[in-house]
């Protein structure tokens, strides 16, 4: 903002001019000894001078009025600028206050949900997972932190529940007859039977924990799935439920029927993880570090049409291949931008029909298992064994 110039630069000259005019008029009025013609001429000059002086005075008055107007406009401009600046500062303070309040609320919700994950009741742990999911959906800046918490939960030690025994109607019928016979004999003898023993509950409620873990897996897989065609991801908007750019660290985790079909992650670490049941990574996109070192797959595995933009590490992986379905271990159509590393990977059931990354094949060992080795020459599609 430009500061108005001092008034002295024009007031002083105007004052000197007015003084000169007045002094000249006084000299004319005090002069004597002129003729009638000279007196008439001097009178006209005096009138002209007085008129000029009046004009100069009017100009001075006008300049003073202009100066006053300029000062008023300048003051109004300064006041408007200060008011606008104060309003902007007040708005910024309000935004900061709102942001701080939001962060405090998010932190409180996050802390409460994280504490619920440590509860001894499975229902409370489930509530904590759903609270974290909702918090991540509404606050994109906290998604990676919440994904890290869920991954940490899945990395905790866990023993799956023992499978229920197969139904045996004949066995159940005989057990019921024996129980009825004992009750009848006790009633005839007038002896009270001891109470039936209460089935021993597994420590830690394994079945409840199983449901919690399956829910944690579903939260991850649901929000890491990107259903857009690969060639249209740069043009089509992603679904609101997709959490883009997430990093997974499931080192040593116990994962049950894990399915990440059409998923998209930046980093995926599954080193030493155990995949119980099936593991589906079809049409998966791994854009960063991908590690399955020393992982164990107990059932069907599919990496069909998966894309790996960095080196994919599968060294010393154990592929059981004891399938539930007509499947096996599949890398059909998988794309490795750099390299696939399966050195030392073991196939427990090599007789099954499998599909391996291009350049790799199975060598049968004397024990009847298979060991993945590189081909001497890489030609054609992925080798099958």
C-alpha positions as YAML, in Angstrom:
chain: A
units: angstrom
residues:
- id: 1
  name: UNK
  ca: [0.00, 0.00, 0.00]
- id: 2
  name: UNK
  ca: [1.45, 3.42, -1.08]
- id: 3
  name: UNK
  ca: [1.84, 6.05, 1.69]
- id: 4
  name: UNK
  ca: [0.49, 9.55, 0.73]
- id: 5
  name: UNK
  ca: [3.20, 12.18, 0.06]
- id: 6
  name: UNK
  ca: [3.68, 14.99, 2.62]
- id: 7
  name: UNK
  ca: [1.59, 18.11, 2.01]
- id: 8
  name: UNK
  ca: [4.55, 20.50, 2.47]
- id: 9
  name: UNK
  ca: [5.71, 19.98, -1.11]
- id: 10
  name: UNK
  ca: [2.78, 21.95, -2.49]
- id: 11
  name: UNK
  ca: [1.55, 24.04, 0.50]
- id: 12
  name: UNK
  ca: [4.82, 26.01, 0.83]
- id: 13
  name: UNK
  ca: [4.97, 27.13, -2.84]
- id: 14
  name: UNK
  ca: [1.29, 28.07, -2.84]
- id: 15
  name: UNK
  ca: [1.77, 30.11, 0.33]
- id: 16
  name: UNK
  ca: [4.72, 31.95, -1.19]
- id: 17
  name: UNK
  ca: [2.68, 32.65, -4.31]
- id: 18
  name: UNK
  ca: [-0.26, 34.02, -2.34]
- id: 19
  name: UNK
  ca: [2.15, 36.14, -0.24]
- id: 20
  name: UNK
  ca: [3.73, 37.50, -3.40]
- id: 21
  name: UNK
  ca: [0.36, 38.42, -4.84]
- id: 22
  name: UNK
  ca: [-0.75, 40.15, -1.63]
- id: 23
  name: UNK
  ca: [2.59, 42.01, -1.35]
- id: 24
  name: UNK
  ca: [2.29, 43.20, -4.93]
- id: 25
  name: UNK
  ca: [-1.20, 44.47, -4.34]
- id: 26
  name: UNK
  ca: [-0.08, 46.30, -1.19]
- id: 27
  name: UNK
  ca: [2.76, 47.97, -3.09]
- id: 28
  name: UNK
  ca: [0.38, 49.09, -5.77]
- id: 29
  name: UNK
  ca: [-2.08, 50.42, -3.22]
- id: 30
  name: UNK
  ca: [0.60, 52.31, -1.32]
- id: 31
  name: UNK
  ca: [2.28, 53.75, -4.46]
- id: 32
  name: UNK
  ca: [1.59, 57.42, -5.42]
- id: 33
  name: UNK
  ca: [2.21, 59.95, -8.12]
- id: 34
  name: UNK
  ca: [0.62, 58.33, -11.06]
- id: 35
  name: UNK
  ca: [-1.62, 59.95, -13.68]
- id: 36
  name: UNK
  ca: [-5.33, 59.24, -14.26]
- id: 37
  name: UNK
  ca: [-4.52, 56.79, -17.04]
- id: 38
  name: UNK
  ca: [-1.88, 55.10, -14.89]
- id: 39
  name: UNK
  ca: [-4.35, 54.99, -11.99]
- id: 40
  name: UNK
  ca: [-6.94, 53.32, -14.21]
- id: 41
  name: UNK
  ca: [-4.39, 50.84, -15.50]
- id: 42
  name: UNK
  ca: [-3.11, 50.14, -12.02]
- id: 43
  name: UNK
  ca: [-6.68, 49.71, -10.81]
- id: 44
  name: UNK
  ca: [-7.27, 47.09, -13.51]
- id: 45
  name: UNK
  ca: [-4.04, 45.38, -12.63]
- id: 46
  name: UNK
  ca: [-5.01, 45.39, -8.98]
- id: 47
  name: UNK
  ca: [-8.38, 43.91, -9.79]
- id: 48
  name: UNK
  ca: [-6.69, 41.27, -11.94]
- id: 49
  name: UNK
  ca: [-4.21, 40.51, -9.18]
- id: 50
  name: UNK
  ca: [-6.96, 40.27, -6.61]
- id: 51
  name: UNK
  ca: [-8.91, 37.97, -8.88]
- id: 52
  name: UNK
  ca: [-5.79, 35.88, -9.38]
- id: 53
  name: UNK
  ca: [-5.25, 35.80, -5.63]
- id: 54
  name: UNK
  ca: [-8.85, 34.77, -5.14]
- id: 55
  name: UNK
  ca: [-8.34, 32.07, -7.73]
- id: 56
  name: UNK
  ca: [-5.19, 30.91, -6.03]
- id: 57
  name: UNK
  ca: [-7.03, 30.84, -2.70]
- id: 58
  name: UNK
  ca: [-9.83, 28.86, -4.28]
- id: 59
  name: UNK
  ca: [-7.24, 26.47, -5.73]
- id: 60
  name: UNK
  ca: [-5.66, 26.12, -2.32]
- id: 61
  name: UNK
  ca: [-9.05, 25.44, -0.80]
- id: 62
  name: UNK
  ca: [-9.76, 22.87, -3.48]
- id: 63
  name: UNK
  ca: [-6.37, 21.22, -2.95]
- id: 64
  name: UNK
  ca: [-6.98, 21.07, 0.78]
- id: 65
  name: UNK
  ca: [-10.38, 19.47, 0.17]
- id: 66
  name: UNK
  ca: [-8.75, 16.98, -2.25]
- id: 67
  name: UNK
  ca: [-6.06, 16.27, 0.29]
- id: 68
  name: UNK
  ca: [-8.64, 15.63, 2.98]
- id: 69
  name: UNK
  ca: [-10.56, 13.33, 0.63]
- id: 70
  name: UNK
  ca: [-7.37, 11.41, -0.15]
- id: 71
  name: UNK
  ca: [-6.66, 10.99, 3.54]
- id: 72
  name: UNK
  ca: [-10.18, 9.70, 4.12]
- id: 73
  name: UNK
  ca: [-9.92, 7.27, 1.20]
- id: 74
  name: UNK
  ca: [-6.53, 6.09, 2.41]
- id: 75
  name: UNK
  ca: [-7.87, 5.57, 5.94]
- id: 76
  name: UNK
  ca: [-10.87, 3.66, 4.57]
- id: 77
  name: UNK
  ca: [-8.57, 1.51, 2.43]
- id: 78
  name: UNK
  ca: [-6.32, 0.76, 5.41]
- id: 79
  name: UNK
  ca: [-9.31, -0.10, 7.56]
- id: 80
  name: UNK
  ca: [-10.73, -2.38, 4.86]
- id: 81
  name: UNK
  ca: [-7.35, -4.10, 4.46]
- id: 82
  name: UNK
  ca: [-7.02, -4.61, 8.20]
- id: 83
  name: UNK
  ca: [-10.58, -5.90, 8.44]
- id: 84
  name: UNK
  ca: [-9.97, -8.36, 5.59]
- id: 85
  name: UNK
  ca: [-6.69, -9.52, 7.12]
- id: 86
  name: UNK
  ca: [-8.27, -9.95, 10.55]
- id: 87
  name: UNK
  ca: [-11.14, -11.90, 8.97]
- id: 88
  name: UNK
  ca: [-8.64, -14.19, 7.17]
- id: 89
  name: UNK
  ca: [-6.72, -14.71, 10.43]
- id: 90
  name: UNK
  ca: [-9.94, -15.46, 12.27]
- id: 91
  name: UNK
  ca: [-10.93, -17.96, 9.56]
- id: 92
  name: UNK
  ca: [-7.50, -19.61, 9.75]
- id: 93
  name: UNK
  ca: [-7.75, -19.84, 13.54]
- id: 94
  name: UNK
  ca: [-11.22, -21.37, 13.18]
- id: 95
  name: UNK
  ca: [-9.93, -23.90, 10.62]
- id: 96
  name: UNK
  ca: [-7.01, -24.81, 12.87]
- id: 97
  name: UNK
  ca: [-9.34, -25.21, 15.82]
- id: 98
  name: UNK
  ca: [-11.68, -27.41, 13.78]
- id: 99
  name: UNK
  ca: [-8.74, -29.49, 12.50]
- id: 100
  name: UNK
  ca: [-7.38, -29.93, 16.02]
- id: 101
  name: UNK
  ca: [-10.81, -30.96, 17.28]
- id: 102
  name: UNK
  ca: [-11.18, -33.45, 14.42]
- id: 103
  name: UNK
  ca: [-7.73, -34.92, 15.08]
- id: 104
  name: UNK
  ca: [-8.52, -35.26, 18.78]
- id: 105
  name: UNK
  ca: [-11.79, -37.01, 17.96]
- id: 106
  name: UNK
  ca: [-10.08, -39.35, 15.48]
- id: 107
  name: UNK
  ca: [-7.32, -40.10, 18.00]
- id: 108
  name: UNK
  ca: [-9.86, -40.88, 20.70]
- id: 109
  name: UNK
  ca: [-11.83, -43.18, 18.39]
- id: 110
  name: UNK
  ca: [-8.65, -44.89, 17.20]
- id: 111
  name: UNK
  ca: [-7.39, -45.43, 20.75]
- id: 112
  name: UNK
  ca: [-10.71, -46.85, 21.89]
- id: 113
  name: UNK
  ca: [-10.97, -49.19, 18.88]
- id: 114
  name: UNK
  ca: [-7.38, -50.36, 19.28]
- id: 115
  name: UNK
  ca: [-8.04, -51.10, 22.94]
- id: 116
  name: UNK
  ca: [-11.07, -53.17, 21.95]
- id: 117
  name: UNK
  ca: [-8.81, -55.42, 19.87]
- id: 118
  name: UNK
  ca: [-7.10, -56.47, 23.09]
- id: 119
  name: UNK
  ca: [-10.35, -57.44, 24.85]
- id: 120
  name: UNK
  ca: [-10.86, -61.04, 25.96]
- id: 121
  name: UNK
  ca: [-14.33, -61.20, 24.37]
- id: 122
  name: UNK
  ca: [-14.47, -61.95, 20.65]
- id: 123
  name: UNK
  ca: [-17.55, -59.75, 20.19]
- id: 124
  name: UNK
  ca: [-15.71, -56.74, 21.57]
- id: 125
  name: UNK
  ca: [-12.74, -57.41, 19.30]
- id: 126
  name: UNK
  ca: [-15.10, -57.57, 16.33]
- id: 127
  name: UNK
  ca: [-16.59, -54.22, 17.31]
- id: 128
  name: UNK
  ca: [-13.08, -52.76, 17.44]
- id: 129
  name: UNK
  ca: [-12.34, -54.01, 13.92]
- id: 130
  name: UNK
  ca: [-15.50, -52.50, 12.50]
- id: 131
  name: UNK
  ca: [-14.78, -49.21, 14.28]
- id: 132
  name: UNK
  ca: [-11.29, -49.11, 12.77]
- id: 133
  name: UNK
  ca: [-12.69, -49.87, 9.32]
- id: 134
  name: UNK
  ca: [-15.22, -47.02, 9.56]
- id: 135
  name: UNK
  ca: [-12.53, -44.67, 10.86]
- id: 136
  name: UNK
  ca: [-10.21, -45.49, 7.96]
- id: 137
  name: UNK
  ca: [-12.99, -45.08, 5.41]
- id: 138
  name: UNK
  ca: [-13.85, -41.60, 6.69]
- id: 139
  name: UNK
  ca: [-10.23, -40.45, 7.22]
- id: 140
  name: UNK
  ca: [-7.95, -41.37, 4.28]
- id: 141
  name: UNK
  ca: [-4.90, -39.93, 6.04]
- id: 142
  name: UNK
  ca: [-5.18, -42.60, 8.76]
- id: 143
  name: UNK
  ca: [-5.76, -45.61, 6.49]
- id: 144
  name: UNK
  ca: [-2.18, -46.88, 6.43]
- id: 145
  name: UNK
  ca: [-1.94, -46.68, 10.22]
- id: 146
  name: UNK
  ca: [-5.14, -48.69, 10.61]
- id: 147
  name: UNK
  ca: [-4.00, -51.24, 8.01]
- id: 148
  name: UNK
  ca: [-0.79, -51.59, 10.04]
- id: 149
  name: UNK
  ca: [-2.83, -52.27, 13.20]
- id: 150
  name: UNK
  ca: [-4.94, -54.94, 11.48]
- id: 151
  name: UNK
  ca: [-1.81, -56.58, 10.05]
- id: 152
  name: UNK
  ca: [-0.19, -56.54, 13.49]
- id: 153
  name: UNK
  ca: [-3.26, -58.28, 14.91]
- id: 154
  name: UNK
  ca: [-3.06, -61.00, 12.26]
- id: 155
  name: UNK
  ca: [0.65, -61.46, 13.00]
- id: 156
  name: UNK
  ca: [-0.09, -62.40, 16.62]
- id: 157
  name: UNK
  ca: [0.31, -66.09, 17.53]
- id: 158
  name: UNK
  ca: [-2.77, -68.17, 16.88]
- id: 159
  name: UNK
  ca: [-3.72, -71.85, 16.84]
- id: 160
  name: UNK
  ca: [-6.78, -72.64, 14.69]
- id: 161
  name: UNK
  ca: [-9.50, -74.74, 16.37]
- id: 162
  name: UNK
  ca: [-9.45, -78.47, 15.81]
- id: 163
  name: UNK
  ca: [-11.88, -79.57, 13.11]
- id: 164
  name: UNK
  ca: [-15.11, -81.03, 14.42]
- id: 165
  name: UNK
  ca: [-15.31, -84.85, 14.18]
- id: 166
  name: UNK
  ca: [-17.28, -86.20, 11.25]
- id: 167
  name: UNK
  ca: [-20.90, -87.09, 12.08]
- id: 168
  name: UNK
  ca: [-21.37, -90.76, 13.12]
- id: 169
  name: UNK
  ca: [-25.05, -91.58, 13.74]
- id: 170
  name: UNK
  ca: [-24.30, -95.14, 14.92]
- id: 171
  name: UNK
  ca: [-21.77, -93.89, 17.47]
- id: 172
  name: UNK
  ca: [-24.19, -91.23, 18.73]
- id: 173
  name: UNK
  ca: [-27.00, -93.83, 19.02]
- id: 174
  name: UNK
  ca: [-24.85, -96.18, 21.10]
- id: 175
  name: UNK
  ca: [-23.74, -93.33, 23.36]
- id: 176
  name: UNK
  ca: [-27.37, -92.31, 23.93]
- id: 177
  name: UNK
  ca: [-28.32, -95.92, 24.80]
- id: 178
  name: UNK
  ca: [-25.48, -96.20, 27.32]
- id: 179
  name: UNK
  ca: [-26.52, -92.94, 28.97]
- id: 180
  name: UNK
  ca: [-30.17, -94.08, 29.18]
- id: 181
  name: UNK
  ca: [-29.13, -97.43, 30.69]
- id: 182
  name: UNK
  ca: [-27.07, -95.66, 33.39]
- id: 183
  name: UNK
  ca: [-29.98, -93.40, 34.29]
- id: 184
  name: UNK
  ca: [-32.37, -96.38, 34.51]
- id: 185
  name: UNK
  ca: [-30.05, -98.42, 36.74]
- id: 186
  name: UNK
  ca: [-29.39, -95.44, 38.98]
- id: 187
  name: UNK
  ca: [-33.11, -94.78, 39.34]
- id: 188
  name: UNK
  ca: [-33.84, -98.42, 40.35]
- id: 189
  name: UNK
  ca: [-31.02, -98.36, 42.89]
- id: 190
  name: UNK
  ca: [-32.07, -94.97, 44.23]
- id: 191
  name: UNK
  ca: [-28.69, -93.50, 43.52]
- id: 192
  name: UNK
  ca: [-28.25, -89.99, 42.13]
- id: 193
  name: UNK
  ca: [-26.03, -89.82, 39.10]
- id: 194
  name: UNK
  ca: [-23.22, -87.25, 39.15]
- id: 195
  name: UNK
  ca: [-23.72, -84.22, 37.00]
- id: 196
  name: UNK
  ca: [-22.63, -84.51, 33.40]
- id: 197
  name: UNK
  ca: [-19.18, -82.99, 32.96]
- id: 198
  name: UNK
  ca: [-19.20, -79.60, 31.31]
- id: 199
  name: UNK
  ca: [-17.26, -79.64, 28.04]
- id: 200
  name: UNK
  ca: [-13.92, -77.98, 28.57]
- id: 201
  name: UNK
  ca: [-13.68, -74.63, 26.83]
- id: 202
  name: UNK
  ca: [-10.61, -74.03, 24.75]
- id: 203
  name: UNK
  ca: [-8.33, -71.45, 26.29]
- id: 204
  name: UNK
  ca: [-8.79, -68.13, 24.52]
- id: 205
  name: UNK
  ca: [-11.97, -69.13, 22.68]
- id: 206
  name: UNK
  ca: [-10.38, -70.38, 19.46]
- id: 207
  name: UNK
  ca: [-13.62, -70.40, 17.52]
- id: 208
  name: UNK
  ca: [-14.38, -66.79, 18.45]
- id: 209
  name: UNK
  ca: [-10.84, -65.77, 17.58]
- id: 210
  name: UNK
  ca: [-11.22, -67.51, 14.23]
- id: 211
  name: UNK
  ca: [-14.22, -65.30, 13.41]
- id: 212
  name: UNK
  ca: [-12.30, -62.20, 14.45]
- id: 213
  name: UNK
  ca: [-9.38, -63.12, 12.21]
- id: 214
  name: UNK
  ca: [-11.62, -63.92, 9.25]
- id: 215
  name: UNK
  ca: [-13.24, -60.53, 9.72]
- id: 216
  name: UNK
  ca: [-9.84, -58.81, 9.84]
- id: 217
  name: UNK
  ca: [-8.92, -60.54, 6.58]
- id: 218
  name: UNK
  ca: [-12.19, -59.47, 4.97]
- id: 219
  name: UNK
  ca: [-11.62, -55.84, 5.99]
- id: 220
  name: UNK
  ca: [-8.24, -55.88, 4.26]
- id: 221
  name: UNK
  ca: [-9.30, -57.71, 1.13]
- id: 222
  name: UNK
  ca: [-12.49, -55.69, 0.68]
- id: 223
  name: UNK
  ca: [-10.66, -52.35, 0.72]
- id: 224
  name: UNK
  ca: [-7.59, -53.44, -1.23]
- id: 225
  name: UNK
  ca: [-9.65, -54.66, -4.19]
- id: 226
  name: UNK
  ca: [-9.57, -52.45, -7.28]
- id: 227
  name: UNK
  ca: [-12.12, -53.66, -9.81]
- id: 228
  name: UNK
  ca: [-11.14, -51.17, -12.52]
- id: 229
  name: UNK
  ca: [-9.58, -52.67, -15.67]
- id: 230
  name: UNK
  ca: [-5.80, -52.36, -15.50]
- id: 231
  name: UNK
  ca: [-5.66, -50.23, -18.65]
- id: 232
  name: UNK
  ca: [-8.27, -47.78, -17.34]
- id: 233
  name: UNK
  ca: [-7.03, -47.14, -13.82]
- id: 234
  name: UNK
  ca: [-5.48, -43.82, -14.87]
- id: 235
  name: UNK
  ca: [-8.76, -42.55, -16.35]
- id: 236
  name: UNK
  ca: [-11.59, -44.14, -14.35]
- id: 237
  name: UNK
  ca: [-12.17, -42.98, -10.76]
- id: 238
  name: UNK
  ca: [-11.64, -45.64, -8.11]
- id: 239
  name: UNK
  ca: [-14.51, -46.93, -6.02]
- id: 240
  name: UNK
  ca: [-14.93, -45.09, -2.70]
- id: 241
  name: UNK
  ca: [-14.23, -48.30, -0.77]
- id: 242
  name: UNK
  ca: [-10.80, -48.80, -2.42]
- id: 243
  name: UNK
  ca: [-7.84, -47.78, -0.24]
- id: 244
  name: UNK
  ca: [-5.11, -46.96, -2.70]
- id: 245
  name: UNK
  ca: [-1.37, -47.28, -2.09]
- id: 246
  name: UNK
  ca: [-1.56, -49.47, 1.02]
- id: 247
  name: UNK
  ca: [1.40, -51.50, 2.31]
- id: 248
  name: UNK
  ca: [0.93, -54.93, 3.89]
- id: 249
  name: UNK
  ca: [3.24, -56.59, 6.40]
- id: 250
  name: UNK
  ca: [1.87, -60.03, 7.32]
- id: 251
  name: UNK
  ca: [5.17, -61.61, 8.24]
- id: 252
  name: UNK
  ca: [4.55, -64.90, 10.05]
- id: 253
  name: UNK
  ca: [0.77, -64.48, 10.02]
- id: 254
  name: UNK
  ca: [-1.68, -67.40, 10.07]
- id: 255
  name: UNK
  ca: [-4.10, -66.72, 7.21]
- id: 256
  name: UNK
  ca: [-7.20, -68.83, 6.56]
- id: 257
  name: UNK
  ca: [-8.65, -69.10, 3.04]
- id: 258
  name: UNK
  ca: [-7.04, -65.79, 2.18]
- id: 259
  name: UNK
  ca: [-8.38, -64.20, -1.01]
- id: 260
  name: UNK
  ca: [-7.06, -60.97, -2.51]
- id: 261
  name: UNK
  ca: [-8.38, -61.34, -6.05]
- id: 262
  name: UNK
  ca: [-8.11, -58.10, -8.08]
- id: 263
  name: UNK
  ca: [-6.22, -56.51, -5.22]
- id: 264
  name: UNK
  ca: [-3.78, -53.63, -5.58]
- id: 265
  name: UNK
  ca: [-1.03, -52.98, -3.02]
- id: 266
  name: UNK
  ca: [2.22, -51.04, -2.97]
- id: 267
  name: UNK
  ca: [4.19, -53.43, -0.76]
- id: 268
  name: UNK
  ca: [3.29, -56.97, 0.27]
- id: 269
  name: UNK
  ca: [5.35, -58.89, 2.83]
- id: 270
  name: UNK
  ca: [4.16, -62.45, 3.53]
- id: 271
  name: UNK
  ca: [7.48, -63.91, 4.64]
- id: 272
  name: UNK
  ca: [7.07, -67.04, 6.84]
- id: 273
  name: UNK
  ca: [3.28, -66.72, 6.63]
- id: 274
  name: UNK
  ca: [1.11, -69.84, 6.71]
- id: 275
  name: UNK
  ca: [-1.81, -69.96, 4.29]
- id: 276
  name: UNK
  ca: [-4.28, -72.49, 5.68]
- id: 277
  name: UNK
  ca: [-6.75, -73.61, 3.04]
- id: 278
  name: UNK
  ca: [-6.81, -71.71, -0.23]
- id: 279
  name: UNK
  ca: [-4.86, -68.61, -1.20]
- id: 280
  name: UNK
  ca: [-6.09, -66.52, -4.12]
- id: 281
  name: UNK
  ca: [-4.08, -63.69, -5.65]
- id: 282
  name: UNK
  ca: [-5.55, -63.81, -9.15]
- id: 283
  name: UNK
  ca: [-5.42, -60.56, -11.15]
- id: 284
  name: UNK
  ca: [-3.46, -59.06, -8.27]
- id: 285
  name: UNK
  ca: [-1.17, -56.06, -8.81]
- id: 286
  name: UNK
  ca: [1.96, -55.75, -6.68]
- id: 287
  name: UNK
  ca: [3.61, -52.37, -7.39]
- id: 288
  name: UNK
  ca: [6.35, -52.57, -4.77]
- id: 289
  name: UNK
  ca: [8.41, -55.03, -2.78]
- id: 290
  name: UNK
  ca: [6.77, -58.48, -2.81]
- id: 291
  name: UNK
  ca: [8.04, -61.22, -0.50]
- id: 292
  name: UNK
  ca: [6.69, -64.71, 0.18]
- id: 293
  name: UNK
  ca: [10.00, -66.05, 1.49]
- id: 294
  name: UNK
  ca: [9.60, -69.30, 3.49]
- id: 295
  name: UNK
  ca: [5.79, -69.04, 3.34]
- id: 296
  name: UNK
  ca: [3.73, -72.24, 3.53]
- id: 297
  name: UNK
  ca: [0.71, -72.84, 1.30]
- id: 298
  name: UNK
  ca: [-1.36, -75.83, 2.48]
- id: 299
  name: UNK
  ca: [-3.96, -75.80, -0.31]
- id: 300
  name: UNK
  ca: [-4.76, -74.35, -3.71]
- id: 301
  name: UNK
  ca: [-2.74, -71.30, -4.76]
- id: 302
  name: UNK
  ca: [-3.56, -68.97, -7.62]
- id: 303
  name: UNK
  ca: [-1.45, -66.12, -8.95]
- id: 304
  name: UNK
  ca: [-3.12, -66.27, -12.35]
- id: 305
  name: UNK
  ca: [-2.76, -62.98, -14.28]
- id: 306
  name: UNK
  ca: [-1.08, -61.31, -11.32]
- id: 307
  name: UNK
  ca: [1.34, -58.47, -12.06]
- id: 308
  name: UNK
  ca: [4.62, -57.96, -10.20]
- id: 309
  name: UNK
  ca: [6.41, -54.70, -11.03]
- id: 310
  name: UNK
  ca: [9.38, -55.47, -8.76]
- id: 311
  name: UNK
  ca: [11.28, -58.68, -8.04]
- id: 312
  name: UNK
  ca: [8.93, -61.29, -6.56]
- id: 313
  name: UNK
  ca: [10.56, -63.43, -3.87]
- id: 314
  name: UNK
  ca: [9.24, -66.97, -3.37]
- id: 315
  name: UNK
  ca: [12.47, -68.61, -2.26]
- id: 316
  name: UNK
  ca: [12.10, -71.61, 0.07]
- id: 317
  name: UNK
  ca: [8.32, -71.52, -0.16]
- id: 318
  name: UNK
  ca: [6.46, -74.76, 0.56]
- id: 319
  name: UNK
  ca: [3.60, -75.54, -1.82]
- id: 320
  name: UNK
  ca: [1.54, -78.38, -0.44]
- id: 321
  name: UNK
  ca: [-0.96, -78.58, -3.25]
- id: 322
  name: UNK
  ca: [-3.29, -80.83, -1.27]
- id: 323
  name: UNK
  ca: [-6.24, -79.30, -3.02]
- id: 324
  name: UNK
  ca: [-9.89, -79.17, -2.09]
- id: 325
  name: UNK
  ca: [-10.88, -78.41, -5.66]
- id: 326
  name: UNK
  ca: [-9.69, -79.42, -9.07]
- id: 327
  name: UNK
  ca: [-6.81, -77.01, -8.88]
- id: 328
  name: UNK
  ca: [-3.24, -76.77, -7.74]
- id: 329
  name: UNK
  ca: [-0.57, -74.09, -7.82]
- id: 330
  name: UNK
  ca: [-1.07, -71.63, -10.64]
- id: 331
  name: UNK
  ca: [0.94, -68.78, -12.10]
- id: 332
  name: UNK
  ca: [-0.77, -68.87, -15.48]
- id: 333
  name: UNK
  ca: [-0.60, -65.47, -17.21]
- id: 334
  name: UNK
  ca: [1.37, -63.91, -14.34]
- id: 335
  name: UNK
  ca: [3.59, -61.00, -15.40]
- id: 336
  name: UNK
  ca: [6.97, -60.38, -13.77]
- id: 337
  name: UNK
  ca: [8.38, -57.04, -14.87]
- id: 338
  name: UNK
  ca: [11.76, -57.83, -13.33]
- id: 339
  name: UNK
  ca: [12.12, -61.40, -12.08]
- id: 340
  name: UNK
  ca: [10.51, -64.22, -10.12]
- id: 341
  name: UNK
  ca: [12.74, -65.90, -7.58]
- id: 342
  name: UNK
  ca: [11.62, -69.41, -6.50]
- id: 343
  name: UNK
  ca: [14.98, -70.87, -5.58]
- id: 344
  name: UNK
  ca: [14.59, -73.68, -3.04]
- id: 345
  name: UNK
  ca: [10.78, -73.75, -3.28]
- id: 346
  name: UNK
  ca: [9.33, -77.17, -2.45]
- id: 347
  name: UNK
  ca: [6.27, -78.84, -3.98]
- id: 348
  name: UNK
  ca: [4.82, -81.57, -1.74]
- id: 349
  name: UNK
  ca: [2.53, -83.00, -4.43]
- id: 350
  name: UNK
  ca: [4.39, -82.54, -7.69]
- id: 351
  name: UNK
  ca: [2.15, -85.04, -9.49]
- id: 352
  name: UNK
  ca: [-0.67, -82.51, -9.46]
- id: 353
  name: UNK
  ca: [-1.06, -80.35, -12.53]
- id: 354
  name: UNK
  ca: [0.53, -76.97, -11.78]
- id: 355
  name: UNK
  ca: [1.55, -73.90, -13.74]
- id: 356
  name: UNK
  ca: [4.82, -72.15, -12.87]
- id: 357
  name: UNK
  ca: [6.36, -68.79, -13.78]
- id: 358
  name: UNK
  ca: [8.16, -68.69, -17.08]
- id: 359
  name: UNK
  ca: [11.67, -70.11, -16.75]
- id: 360
  name: UNK
  ca: [10.97, -72.46, -13.84]
- id: 361
  name: UNK
  ca: [10.20, -76.18, -13.64]
- id: 362
  name: UNK
  ca: [9.84, -78.90, -11.01]
- id: 363
  name: UNK
  ca: [12.53, -81.48, -10.44]
- id: 364
  name: UNK
  ca: [11.35, -84.61, -8.61]
- id: 365
  name: UNK
  ca: [13.51, -85.52, -5.61]
- id: 366
  name: UNK
  ca: [14.23, -89.09, -4.41]
- id: 367
  name: UNK
  ca: [11.73, -88.53, -1.58]
- id: 368
  name: UNK
  ca: [8.95, -87.98, -4.13]
- id: 369
  name: UNK
  ca: [8.56, -84.26, -3.54]
- id: 370
  name: UNK
  ca: [9.45, -81.57, -6.06]
- id: 371
  name: UNK
  ca: [12.02, -78.82, -6.08]
- id: 372
  name: UNK
  ca: [11.70, -75.77, -8.31]
- id: 373
  name: UNK
  ca: [14.71, -75.01, -10.46]
- id: 374
  name: UNK
  ca: [15.42, -72.62, -13.30]
- id: 375
  name: UNK
  ca: [15.36, -73.87, -16.84]
- id: 376
  name: UNK
  ca: [18.60, -73.67, -18.73]
- id: 377
  name: UNK
  ca: [16.79, -71.95, -21.57]
- id: 378
  name: UNK
  ca: [13.60, -69.98, -21.26]
- id: 379
  name: UNK
  ca: [11.32, -70.59, -24.22]
- id: 380
  name: UNK
  ca: [7.59, -70.44, -24.59]
- id: 381
  name: UNK
  ca: [4.97, -70.21, -21.83]
- id: 382
  name: UNK
  ca: [5.39, -71.12, -18.16]
- id: 383
  name: UNK
  ca: [6.45, -74.71, -17.61]
- id: 384
  name: UNK
  ca: [3.93, -77.20, -16.32]
- id: 385
  name: UNK
  ca: [4.57, -80.26, -14.23]
...
